[in-house]
Amino acid sequence: METDEKKDQPTVDTFGCIECGADLKFKPGTTALTCEYCGAKNEIPASDIEIEELDFHEYFEKGAASQEQMEISLVKCDTCGAESSLEPNITSSSCPYCATPLIVSNAHNESIIQPKSLLPFKLTKDEAIAAFKKWINKLWFAPNALKKAVLSFDHFKGVYLPFWTFDSDTITNYTGQRGVHYYVTESYTTTEDGKSVTKTRQVQKTRWHYAAGQVSHAFDDVLVPASESLPQKLVKELEPWDLPNLVPFDKKFLSGFITEKYQVNLETGFDRARDDMANSITGLINRDIGGDVQRIHTRNTQYNDVTFKHILLPAYVSAYKFKDKLYRFMVNARTGEVQGERPWSVIKITLAVIGVIAVIAAAYFLFSK
């Protein structure tokens, strides 16, 4: 659906300090905008707006135009393709995902659907850098030079990442088989001290029985990344997020940070959510079938009362170069969880493998004696 392809993420307006008029930035870990010049705090009023779940099917019937819109200034990275927001009056910038300089003159405005909620930044930039350095120092088989390197954080940026969440009541009818293990005694012949001897052993067999039934489950806040600028595996491993602490959307929380335009539309997002739900439903079916092992032959799932939210989650994103190769990493700006790409030391891995082989050889030698 064409309207889905235009759904993106919001950007930042400027907010003037009530004391000196300078531009304000949101201060992580607080509920206030802070002036970098006079230090004045400008509190963001608490909102009593309820964070609502939107009806999935009704959305497609009414179309994206029925949702609240906002204007965003975006610039696209020619290297990785990510589209991220620009704050007003910015004359130069770089891509938060690959550190490529952005051509600011190519920025364009888009009218996009406003998210309903977000998690504000909790960690400061310094706290996120400390978490990253701690992560680097704990890496197994990392080159010594990496741990000693003075990593540059010039392109270390706070980014609001776009996500979908989906709720659904599911009912699944299935057919399959329940496997129950049993054991039989078998005879076999072997050689001991040069003589042929007959022995017995217990052999596991499986008796299969037909099974059919129905399982139901209510899924809540199945989280789907709406960005493809970073490896999905790394983004997923930033979880868990404290989604119960979502706050109603307010542009003030975005001040001083980058927001990314999402690349995964609503339909594709729900397809990915169903894949996640299907994995959980498989476990439910296996438990319902029972026995020692299970086979699932057919399954038919109904997804009822499907609702969704369009949300923003905060992370610090950057890339570092080591021996002329680019590595990307992210820090969950709520929990400090770090995920990223890293180099491996071939020498350390080789020495470890040799060490394991030496231990096995020594153990075999002692045992044979």
C-alpha positions in Angstrom: 0.0 0.0 0.0 1.4 3.3 -1.1 0.5 5.1 2.1 2.6 2.8 4.1 5.8 3.5 2.1 5.6 7.1 3.2 5.4 6.4 6.9 8.5 7.7 8.6 9.8 9.2 11.9 9.7 12.6 13.4 12.4 15.3 13.7 13.3 18.0 16.1 12.1 21.6 16.4 14.1 24.1 18.3 13.0 25.4 21.7 14.2 28.6 23.1 15.4 29.0 26.7 13.0 30.9 28.9 16.1 32.7 30.5 18.4 33.6 27.6 16.6 32.5 24.4 19.3 30.0 23.3 18.4 26.6 21.8 17.6 24.0 24.4 18.6 20.3 24.4 16.9 17.4 26.2 19.0 16.2 29.1 19.1 12.4 29.4 17.8 11.0 32.7 15.6 14.0 33.4 12.3 15.4 32.2 13.8 18.8 31.3 15.3 20.7 28.4 18.6 22.3 29.5 20.3 25.4 28.2 24.0 24.8 27.4 24.8 28.5 27.9 23.1 29.6 31.1 22.3 26.2 32.6 18.6 26.9 33.0 16.2 23.9 33.1 13.0 24.0 31.2 10.7 21.2 32.5 8.7 19.2 30.0 5.2 19.1 31.4 3.9 15.6 32.3 1.2 14.4 29.9 -2.0 12.7 30.9 -2.6 11.5 27.3 -3.2 7.8 27.2 -0.9 5.8 25.0 -3.4 4.1 22.7 -3.1 0.9 20.6 -4.3 1.5 17.0 -6.5 -1.0 15.2 -4.4 -2.6 12.5 -7.2 -3.4 10.0 -9.0 -0.1 10.6 -5.8 1.7 9.8 -5.7 0.3 6.3 -9.4 1.0 5.7 -9.0 4.7 6.7 -5.5 5.1 5.3 -2.4 6.9 6.6 -3.9 10.3 5.9 -6.2 9.8 8.9 -3.2 9.9 11.3 -1.6 13.0 12.8 1.2 14.3 10.5 4.3 16.3 11.1 7.1 17.8 8.9 10.6 16.3 9.0 13.9 17.4 7.3 15.7 14.3 6.1 19.1 13.6 4.5 20.1 10.3 2.9 23.5 8.7 3.3 24.9 7.7 -0.1 26.9 4.9 1.4 24.5 2.9 3.6 21.2 4.4 2.5 20.0 5.4 5.9 17.7 8.5 6.1 18.0 10.5 9.3 16.8 13.9 10.5 18.7 17.1 10.6 18.3 19.8 13.2 17.7 23.3 12.0 20.8 25.5 11.1 23.1 22.4 10.7 25.7 23.1 8.0 27.6 19.8 8.2 26.9 16.3 9.6 27.8 12.7 9.2 25.8 9.5 9.0 25.4 8.0 12.5 25.6 4.4 11.1 28.7 4.5 8.9 30.3 8.0 9.7 30.1 9.0 6.0 29.9 12.8 5.6 26.3 13.8 4.6 25.5 16.2 1.8 23.4 18.6 3.9 22.3 20.5 0.8 20.5 17.4 -0.4 18.2 17.5 2.6 14.4 17.4 1.8 11.2 17.8 3.8 8.6 15.0 4.2 5.3 15.0 5.8 5.2 11.9 8.0 3.0 10.2 10.6 3.8 11.2 14.1 4.6 8.4 16.6 2.3 8.0 19.6 5.0 7.3 22.2 8.7 7.0 23.0 11.2 6.1 25.6 13.3 9.2 26.4 17.1 9.0 26.7 18.2 7.9 30.1 22.0 7.5 29.7 24.2 10.4 29.0 26.8 10.3 26.2 29.6 9.9 28.7 27.8 7.0 30.4 27.3 5.3 27.0 31.0 5.7 26.0 32.0 4.2 29.4 29.7 1.2 28.7 31.2 0.7 25.2 34.8 0.8 26.6 33.9 -1.8 29.2 32.4 -4.0 26.4 35.6 -3.7 24.4 37.7 -4.7 27.3 35.7 -7.8 27.9 35.8 -9.1 24.3 37.2 -12.6 23.9 39.9 -13.1 21.2 40.0 -9.3 20.5 43.4 -8.0 19.1 45.5 -6.5 21.9 45.8 -3.4 19.7 42.1 -2.8 19.8 41.9 -2.7 23.6 44.9 -0.3 23.7 43.6 1.9 20.9 42.4 5.4 21.5 39.0 5.2 19.9 37.5 8.4 18.5 33.9 9.3 19.5 33.5 12.2 17.2 30.7 10.4 15.4 29.1 9.0 18.6 25.5 10.1 18.3 22.2 9.7 20.1 19.6 8.3 17.7 15.9 7.6 18.1 15.3 4.3 16.4 11.9 3.5 14.9 9.9 0.4 16.0 6.5 -1.2 15.6 4.8 -3.1 18.4 2.0 -5.5 17.8 -0.7 -7.1 20.0 -2.9 -10.0 18.9 -5.1 -12.7 20.4 -4.3 -15.9 18.5 -6.1 -19.2 18.2 -4.2 -22.1 16.5 -5.7 -25.5 15.5 -3.1 -28.2 14.8 -2.6 -31.8 14.0 0.6 -33.8 14.7 2.1 -36.8 16.5 3.1 -37.5 20.1 6.3 -39.5 20.5 6.8 -41.7 23.6 10.1 -43.3 24.2 10.5 -46.9 25.2 13.5 -49.2 25.4 14.2 -52.7 24.1 17.1 -55.0 24.9 19.3 -55.9 21.9 22.2 -58.3 21.6 25.4 -57.4 19.9 28.9 -58.9 19.3 32.1 -57.2 20.1 35.8 -58.2 20.6 37.5 -58.2 24.0 41.1 -59.4 24.5 41.1 -60.9 21.1 37.9 -62.9 21.7 34.4 -62.5 20.3 31.8 -61.9 23.0 28.1 -61.3 23.0 26.6 -58.5 25.1 23.2 -56.8 25.5 22.3 -53.1 25.5 19.2 -50.9 25.9 18.1 -49.2 22.7 15.7 -46.3 22.6 12.7 -46.6 20.3 9.8 -44.2 19.8 6.1 -45.1 19.6 4.1 -42.4 17.8 0.4 -41.5 18.5 -1.9 -39.1 16.6 -2.5 -35.7 18.2 -4.7 -32.8 17.5 -5.9 -29.8 19.4 -6.1 -26.0 19.8 -3.9 -23.5 21.6 -4.5 -19.9 22.3 -2.3 -17.0 23.4 -2.6 -13.2 23.7 0.6 -11.5 22.5 1.5 -8.1 23.9 4.0 -5.6 22.5 5.8 -7.9 20.0 8.6 -5.6 19.0 9.7 -5.2 15.4 12.6 -2.9 14.4 11.5 -0.6 11.6 15.0 0.3 10.5 17.2 -1.6 8.2 20.3 0.6 8.6 21.8 -1.7 11.2 22.0 -5.5 11.4 18.7 -6.8 12.7 20.4 -9.3 14.9 22.3 -6.5 16.7 19.2 -4.4 17.1 17.2 -7.3 18.5 19.9 -8.1 21.0 19.6 -4.6 22.5 16.5 -5.9 24.2 14.9 -5.9 26.6 13.4 -2.4 26.5 11.3 -1.1 29.5 8.2 -0.5 27.3 5.9 0.0 30.4 7.8 3.3 30.8 6.8 4.7 27.4 5.6 8.3 27.5 3.3 10.1 25.1 5.2 11.6 22.2 6.5 15.1 22.7 8.9 16.8 20.3 10.9 18.3 23.2 12.3 14.8 24.0 13.9 14.7 20.5 15.7 18.0 20.9 19.5 17.4 20.5 19.1 13.9 19.0 18.8 12.4 15.6 15.7 10.5 14.5 15.7 8.0 11.7 13.1 7.5 9.0 11.8 4.0 9.1 12.2 1.7 6.1 9.9 -1.1 7.2 6.2 -0.4 6.5 3.4 -1.5 8.7 2.4 -4.6 6.6 6.0 -5.9 6.5 6.3 -5.2 10.2 3.3 -7.3 11.0 4.6 -10.1 8.8 7.8 -10.1 10.9 5.8 -10.0 14.1 3.8 -13.0 13.0 7.1 -14.9 12.4 8.1 -14.1 16.0 4.6 -15.2 17.2 4.8 -18.4 15.2 8.0 -19.4 17.0 6.2 -19.0 20.3 3.1 -20.8 19.1 5.3 -23.8 18.1 6.4 -24.1 21.7 2.8 -23.9 22.9 1.8 -26.7 20.4 4.7 -28.9 21.5 3.7 -28.6 25.1 0.1 -29.3 24.3 1.0 -32.4 22.4 3.1 -33.7 25.3 5.1 -36.9 25.2 8.9 -37.1 24.8 9.1 -35.7 21.3 6.6 -34.0 19.0 5.8 -33.7 15.3 3.6 -30.9 13.9 1.9 -31.7 10.6 -0.6 -28.9 10.1 -1.4 -25.6 11.9 -3.8 -22.8 11.2 -3.5 -19.6 13.2 -6.2 -16.9 13.5 -4.9 -13.4 14.5 -7.7 -11.5 16.2 -7.9 -8.0 17.6 -4.6 -6.9 16.0 -3.4 -3.6 17.3 -0.1 -1.7 16.8 1.9 1.2 18.1 4.5 3.3 16.3 7.2 4.1 18.8 10.8 5.5 19.1 13.5 3.9 21.2 16.8 5.6 22.1 20.3 4.4 21.4 23.8 5.7 20.9 25.1 4.7 17.6 28.6 4.9 16.1 31.2 3.3 14.0 34.9 2.9 14.6 37.8 2.0 12.3 40.3 -0.6 13.2 43.1 -1.4 10.7 41.1 0.4 8.0 37.9 -1.6 8.5 34.7 -0.1 9.7 32.9 -1.7 12.7 29.5 -0.5 13.9 28.1 -0.6 17.5 25.1 0.5 19.5 24.4 1.2 23.2 20.8 0.9 24.6 20.3 4.4 26.0 18.0 3.0 28.7 20.0 0.0 30.0 23.6 0.4 28.8 23.4 -2.9 26.9 26.1 -2.8 24.1 25.9 -4.7 20.8 28.3 -4.3 17.9 30.6 -5.7 15.3 34.1 -6.5 16.4 37.5 -7.7 15.0 38.9 -11.1 15.9 42.6 -12.0 16.6 43.5 -14.9 14.3 46.7 -15.4 16.4 44.7 -15.7 19.7 42.2 -18.1 18.2 44.9 -20.2 16.7 46.8 -20.4 20.0 43.5 -21.3 21.8 42.8 -24.2 19.3 46.4 -25.5 19.7 46.0 -25.3 23.5 42.8 -27.3 23.4 44.4 -29.9 21.1 47.4 -30.2 23.5 45.1 -30.7 26.5 43.1 -33.4 24.7 46.3 -35.1 23.6 47.8 -35.0 27.1 44.5 -36.4 28.6 44.5 -39.3 26.0 48.1 -40.1 26.8 47.5 -40.3 30.5 44.4 -42.3 30.1 46.1 -44.8 27.8 48.9 -45.3 30.4 
